[in-house]
């Protein structure tokens, strides 16, 4: 059992290491924004260095301690995911599900490191942040440019805005996204054991009554 715990938490550690290495390479070798952009596959796939001050898709909590609350939430989520991973290993759940949760944990910690430390290490906290600690901005770099431009004015709420159809993301984001996609696609297989146990308990309860 100990070897299994080490193996799956090691997967998370590998994601964290790769994520941080890529972010460091981007930080020290690329100019931010369009001027530092590197084309990989024409206009479709690019390396585009930018920082994200908030949540996914650049959303943020627009008040003084919004970022701090978000970072504290990420710490809590990381601890909850870590405990869930440990419990799945203990219960000998489907290995595919355990790997997916390992990837999610690694991605969560990868972005958490940016939020907690990058404001100090790289001085990239927003100018109006009350403290650099816990206010670091996440480094993103992979840009799949499906479409970008101005939306027609007749579209409610977001009409007239300039948008990119696909966000810029990093290794941590990709790790979380891929893991969630696999969980959704193979949920019947991954949760088959739990479903069978639930059905067995239900049958036993019916027999007792």
C-alpha positions in Angstrom: 0.0 0.0 0.0 2.8 2.4 0.8 4.3 1.9 -2.6 1.0 2.7 -4.2 0.7 5.9 -2.2 4.2 7.0 -3.3 3.5 6.1 -6.9 0.4 8.2 -7.3 1.6 11.2 -5.3 4.8 11.0 -7.4 2.6 11.5 -10.5 1.4 14.7 -8.9 4.9 15.7 -8.1 6.0 15.2 -11.8 3.2 17.4 -13.0 4.3 20.1 -10.5 8.0 19.9 -11.5 7.2 20.0 -15.3 4.8 22.9 -14.8 7.2 25.0 -12.8 10.1 24.3 -15.2 8.1 25.4 -18.2 7.0 28.6 -16.3 10.5 29.4 -15.4 11.8 28.9 -18.9 9.0 31.2 -20.2 9.6 33.8 -17.5 13.4 34.0 -18.2 13.4 33.6 -22.0 10.2 35.2 -23.4 8.9 38.7 -23.7 5.4 39.2 -22.4 2.5 39.7 -24.8 2.3 39.7 -28.6 5.9 41.0 -29.0 7.3 37.8 -27.5 4.9 35.5 -29.2 6.3 32.3 -30.8 4.4 30.6 -33.6 4.4 26.8 -33.4 1.7 25.8 -35.9 1.0 29.0 -37.9 -1.6 31.2 -36.2 -3.4 28.2 -34.7 -1.0 27.2 -31.9 1.4 29.7 -30.3 3.5 30.3 -27.2 2.2 33.5 -25.7 3.5 34.6 -22.3 1.0 36.3 -20.1 0.1 36.4 -16.4 -3.3 35.6 -15.0 -4.2 37.5 -11.8 -7.3 35.5 -10.9 -9.1 32.3 -11.8 -9.5 30.5 -15.1 -10.3 32.6 -18.1 -8.9 35.6 -16.3 -11.9 36.1 -14.0 -11.2 37.5 -10.6 -12.8 38.7 -7.4 -12.9 42.5 -7.7 -12.2 43.7 -4.2 -9.1 44.3 -2.1 -8.7 40.9 -0.6 -10.4 38.9 -3.5 -7.1 37.4 -4.6 -6.2 36.4 -1.0 -9.5 34.7 -0.6 -9.0 32.9 -3.9 -5.5 31.7 -2.8 -6.7 30.5 0.5 -9.5 28.6 -1.2 -6.9 27.0 -3.5 -5.0 25.9 -0.4 -8.1 24.3 1.0 -9.0 22.7 -2.3 -5.4 21.3 -2.6 -5.7 19.7 0.9 -9.2 18.2 0.1 -7.9 16.8 -3.2 -4.9 15.3 -1.5 -7.0 13.6 1.1 -9.4 12.3 -1.5 -6.5 10.9 -3.5 -5.2 9.2 -0.4 -8.7 7.7 0.4 -9.0 6.4 -3.1 -5.7 4.6 -2.9 -6.7 3.2 0.5 -10.0 1.9 -1.0 -8.1 0.4 -4.0 -10.3 2.4 -6.4 -10.0 2.2 -10.2 -6.4 3.1 -11.1 -7.5 5.3 -14.0 -9.5 7.4 -11.5 -6.6 7.6 -9.1 -4.3 8.8 -11.9 -6.8 11.5 -12.9 -7.0 12.8 -9.3 -3.2 12.7 -9.1 -3.1 14.9 -12.2 -5.7 17.3 -10.7 -3.7 17.5 -7.5 -0.5 18.3 -9.4 -2.2 20.9 -11.5 -3.8 22.5 -8.4 -0.5 22.7 -6.6 1.3 24.0 -9.7 -0.9 27.1 -9.9 -1.0 27.5 -6.2 2.8 27.9 -6.1 2.4 30.8 -8.5 -0.3 32.5 -6.4 1.6 32.1 -3.1 5.2 32.8 -4.2 5.4 34.5 -7.6 4.5 37.9 -6.1 7.7 37.7 -4.1 10.0 35.6 -6.4 9.1 37.5 -9.6 7.5 40.6 -8.2 4.5 40.0 -10.5 1.7 40.9 -8.0 -0.7 43.5 -9.2 0.3 47.0 -8.3 -2.7 47.5 -6.1 -2.2 44.2 -4.1 -2.2 44.8 -0.3 0.8 42.4 -0.1 3.0 40.5 -2.5 2.5 37.2 -0.6 -0.5 35.2 -1.8 -1.0 37.7 -4.7 1.3 36.2 -7.3 0.0 36.0 -10.9 -0.1 32.6 -12.6 2.1 32.3 -15.7 0.3 31.0 -18.8 1.9 30.3 -22.2 0.0 27.9 -24.4 -2.4 29.6 -26.8 -4.7 27.6 -29.1 -6.0 30.4 -31.3 -9.3 29.0 -32.6 -10.7 32.5 -33.3 -10.4 36.0 -31.9 -12.1 39.3 -32.8 -15.0 41.6 -32.0 -18.4 40.1 -31.3 -21.4 41.6 -33.1 -23.2 44.3 -31.0 -26.5 42.4 -31.2 -25.2 39.7 -28.9 -26.5 40.3 -25.3 -24.0 41.4 -22.6 -20.8 40.5 -24.4 -21.6 42.1 -27.8 -19.0 44.5 -29.1 -16.2 43.1 -26.9 -13.0 41.8 -28.3 -12.5 38.2 -27.2 -10.3 35.1 -27.9 -12.3 31.9 -28.3 -9.7 29.9 -26.4 -7.8 31.0 -23.2 -4.1 30.9 -22.8 -3.2 28.1 -20.4 -0.3 26.2 -18.8 0.8 22.7 -17.9 -1.1 22.7 -14.6 -4.3 23.8 -16.4 -3.9 21.2 -19.1 -3.3 18.5 -16.5 -6.5 19.4 -14.7 -8.5 19.7 -17.9 -7.4 16.4 -19.4 -8.1 14.6 -16.0 -11.6 16.0 -15.8 -12.3 15.0 -19.4 -11.2 11.4 -18.7 -13.3 11.3 -15.5 -16.4 12.4 -17.5 -15.7 10.1 -20.4 -15.0 7.0 -18.3 -17.1 7.7 -15.2 -19.1 4.4 -15.5 -15.8 2.5 -15.4 -14.1 4.6 -12.8 -17.0 4.6 -10.3 -18.2 1.0 -11.1 -17.0 -0.3 -7.7 -18.7 2.5 -5.7 -21.9 1.9 -7.7 -21.9 -1.8 -7.1 -21.3 -1.2 -3.3 -24.2 1.2 -3.2 -26.5 -1.3 -5.0 -25.5 -4.0 -2.6 -26.2 -1.9 0.4 -29.5 -0.9 -1.1 -30.4 -4.6 -1.7 -29.4 -5.5 1.9 -31.5 -2.7 3.3 -34.5 -3.8 1.2 -34.1 -7.4 2.5 -34.0 -6.3 6.1 -37.2 -4.4 5.8 
